[in-house]
Amino acid sequence: MKVERDPGTSMKRLALTTGDPGGIGPEVVLKALSSPDLPKCIPVVIGDACVMRDAMKTCKIPLEVEVINSPDDSSFSPGTLWLIDLHSLTSFKKKEPDPHNGMACVSYIKKAVELVLERKVDSIVTAPISKEALKYGGFPWAGHTEMLAELTASRDYAMMLVGEPLRVILVTIHTALKNVPNLITKETVLKTIRLAKKACDMLGIEKPRIAVAGLNPHAGESGIFGKEEIQEIKPAVDEARGNGIFAVGPYPPDTIFHKAYQGDVDIVVCMYHDQGLIPLKMVSFDRGVNVTVGLPIIRTSPDHGTAYDIAWKGIANPSSIIEAIKMAIRLKL
């Protein structure tokens, strides 16, 4: 099901989940809302009033809190924190994973998905959650991506990370490295190439140039270092090209990101998590954005975690979540 936006509304209304209460999510949300770099939009925060008021004291950010029942009650009003208070917590632990915090995170995300599917908001931006807290809370998901896919009944989806000038999309996501080779099949690679094309369409990139990385050193060196490139990756690239998608590869992983950085390709299809995330975070650590491609909704998030080590000190950098908000406004389904 594709969620249509109301054509009569020119300013985007976004749902911002506050993430793990014990991490830096509440702080970066507050800082983003008070930042002069925040684009013009109507952000509606989904979380707990007790957490956000505590964060306001920590950060010394005097926003006016308006607790509302529906995004319809919000309007463009800089300096106002429009909050849907879910009353999930009356107290909470800071700076560590906690099962009650994990359960609260899930309630925020479920509410945000409900609102975007009901067209009460145009898109959602999620602050970071803790995979440990989810596990402690009894949930099966490895993270946001898998949870959002289940909540929206999405089968074909992928993580795209954007940190200009790099864009990467992942064939495999949160899995042990030893599992990756068995997950690299013609079908999974082809699916991700198609999602890369969809991601570029969402970004308004016409005729995107999609480069596919190999799995092994030197892209297998003609089968000397592994046969995944010959047996799975190259056939997927060939089929994609036969379907009219401009995909090239597989390229040696140690060279393709230089080409992307130089602007020679628009997006790199990566075989596993760190293959794509290491170069992207190297060039854009504080401004990276995670986009879930393949959902019937627009969802972005900052490309960082809960950062328990610096949480609740008032020192977290909000740049990544500000970029996530900008991206949520830019993207089109």
LINURMO-V780952 format. One record per pair of residues at least 12 apart in sequence whose ideal C-beta (glycine too) atoms are under 6 Angstrom apart, sorted by the first residue. I is the first residue (numbers start at 1). J is the second residue. Records with the same first field share a line. If there is no record, write none. Layout:
BEGIN
I = J, J
END
This chain:
BEGIN
1 = 296
2 = 296
3 = 296, 297
5 = 122
11 = 42, 76
12 = 41, 122, 329
13 = 42, 71, 121, 122
14 = 41, 43, 121, 123, 125, 328
15 = 44, 46, 112, 115, 121, 124
16 = 29, 43, 45, 125
17 = 46, 108, 109, 112, 126, 127
18 = 47, 127
19 = 127, 128, 129
20 = 101, 105, 129, 130, 133, 306
21 = 51, 92, 101
22 = 93, 94, 95, 96, 98, 101
23 = 128, 306, 308, 311
24 = 307, 311, 316
25 = 127, 128
26 = 51, 52, 55
27 = 55, 59, 316
28 = 316, 318, 321
29 = 127
30 = 55, 59, 61
31 = 318
32 = 318, 321, 322
34 = 61
35 = 322
37 = 322
39 = 326, 329
41 = 329
42 = 74, 76
44 = 71, 74, 82
45 = 81, 83
46 = 84, 108, 111, 112
47 = 108
48 = 88, 89
49 = 85
58 = 312, 314
59 = 314
63 = 81
64 = 80
65 = 81, 83
66 = 80, 82
67 = 83, 85
68 = 82
71 = 120, 121
86 = 107
88 = 104, 107
89 = 104
94 = 312
95 = 308, 311
96 = 308
97 = 130, 132, 133
98 = 133
99 = 136, 137
101 = 133
102 = 133, 134, 136, 137
103 = 137
105 = 129
112 = 124
113 = 151
116 = 297
123 = 298, 328
124 = 299
125 = 300, 324, 325, 328
126 = 144, 301
128 = 305, 306
130 = 306
131 = 143
142 = 174
143 = 174
145 = 159, 173, 292
148 = 292, 299
152 = 295, 296
154 = 294, 295
156 = 191, 294
157 = 294
158 = 170, 192, 195, 293, 294
159 = 173
160 = 199, 291, 293
161 = 280, 288, 290, 303
162 = 289
163 = 280, 284, 288
165 = 261
166 = 260, 280
167 = 267
168 = 268, 270, 276, 280
169 = 192, 196, 267, 269
170 = 270, 276
171 = 188, 189, 192, 271
172 = 272
180 = 272
184 = 215, 228, 232, 271
185 = 232
186 = 232, 235, 236
189 = 233, 236
190 = 236, 239, 240
192 = 269
193 = 240, 247, 269
195 = 293, 294
196 = 210, 267, 269
197 = 245
198 = 293
199 = 293
200 = 266
202 = 331, 332
205 = 266
208 = 266
209 = 246, 265, 266
210 = 247, 267
211 = 248, 249, 251, 256, 265, 268
212 = 237, 247, 249, 250, 269
213 = 251, 253, 256, 268, 270
214 = 229, 250, 253
215 = 228, 271
218 = 252
219 = 250, 252
229 = 250
233 = 250
237 = 249
253 = 275
256 = 268
257 = 279
286 = 317, 319, 320
287 = 319, 320, 323
288 = 303, 320
289 = 303, 323, 324, 327
290 = 303
298 = 328, 331
300 = 324, 327, 328
301 = 324
302 = 320, 321, 324
303 = 320
304 = 320
END
